[in-house]
Amino acid sequence: MSADRRPSGPFRIGDRVQLTGPKGRLHTITLREGGELHTHHGVLRHEAIVGQPDGSVVVNSGEHEYLALRPLLRDFVMSMPRGAAIVYPKDAAQILASADIFPGATVVEAGVGSGALSLWLLRAIGSEGRLISFERREEFSQVAEANVETFLGEDPENWDVVVGDLGERLPEVASAGTVDRVVLDMLAPWECIDVVAEALTPGGVVLCYIATATQLSRVAEYIRGTGLFTDPEATETMVRGWHVEGLAVRPDHRMVAHTGFLITARRLAPGAVPPDVRKRALKKPSYADADVEAWTPGAVGDRQITDKNLRKRVRDAQRAADGARQAAGDRPDETVD
Ligand SMILES: C[S@@+](CC[C@H](N)C(=O)[O-])C[C@H]1O[C@@H](n2cnc3c(N)ncnc32)[C@H](O)[C@@H]1O
């Protein structure tokens, strides 16, 4: 993100703003010269917001008040157009910690889906890092690219999206031993563990995000069976909101209970065989080839988007990115120290 796109300071032309209006209705706009938000409560001119501090209350032509805030990344990913299911913020935060994503890291991600996790990864690696995201469905990669451009206001130079299967394309794109971290969010991550082991630098981390316990078991056994990694560690992250008002202090009645599991392991140095790893690698795998057939999208409850719906999501995401690009073009040049 260029310095003038920092999400802080007074509102500027080109900024995305989340407005909470009468009855808590949310509107997200991109500030542009001469822009207006029309609702049945009246007209809110973008000029009334430009120059105000983030978190201001602005008034429209009908004297209705709107709270103006820049959307946080977690707000944006929850409302952006989706091709595939996204990684929720609670899991993204844990992924950054468990996979130890650091500024300057070279990170491989697959599949890119709607680009939610890509945004968190790009933020964590910073401008010195490099993110290579693989996606086998071209339309999904288009949704993801448009979402990233909408949020960051630019197509980051340190981000490459490769359309194709990770298992086939990773060896062509990344030389052996050059990748610091790999994050897999896909139906059958075990199919990619061999190429991931080849690409990872010794000590590097592989993290898989998977939805079901059966997938978790299969990928854990696969990682163990290679003998190339430390023993995998699995976790699940539950975040429960609390209602805190006066004496009414209690957990929220509703929560997002299950999204997925995380499993991580570290790449051993070439030839290094810790005794426990040698023993595990010699054990017979607990899955036969026929079992692999069981992990179909339907069997694990993965809802498939129709082609028509997906084309609509691509158009929505690209329209938002066009708006962001156009608004950024309207922005007067700014000098930043
Ligand atoms: C659940 S989505 C990823 C969502 C993404 N992490 C996000 O936060 O928006 C899973 C994606 O993986 C892609 N995929 C599955 N297997 C793949 C593979 N072997 N190589 C590349 N992409 C793959 C699918 O097409 C799908 O878009």
The ligand as an ORCA input file, in Angstrom:
! r2SCAN-3c Opt
* xyz 0 1
  C     -12.215    -22.119      0.161
  S     -11.470    -21.473     -1.248
  C     -10.172    -20.431     -0.650
  C     -10.656    -19.174      0.018
  C      -9.581    -18.162      0.328
  N      -8.585    -18.678      1.242
  C     -10.175    -16.872      0.886
  O      -9.940    -16.569      2.067
  O     -10.873    -16.162      0.154
  C     -10.610    -22.836     -1.901
  C     -10.054    -22.575     -3.283
  O      -9.031    -23.493     -3.569
  C      -9.041    -23.724     -4.960
  N      -8.252    -24.966     -5.133
  C      -8.572    -26.197     -4.701
  N      -7.571    -27.061     -4.964
  C      -6.596    -26.345     -5.583
  C      -5.306    -26.674     -6.101
  N      -4.831    -27.908     -6.037
  N      -4.557    -25.687     -6.667
  C      -5.038    -24.422     -6.741
  N      -6.253    -24.055     -6.255
  C      -7.021    -24.998     -5.686
  C     -10.516    -23.816     -5.277
  O     -10.770    -23.562     -6.649
  C     -11.088    -22.709     -4.377
  O     -11.168    -21.474     -5.039
*
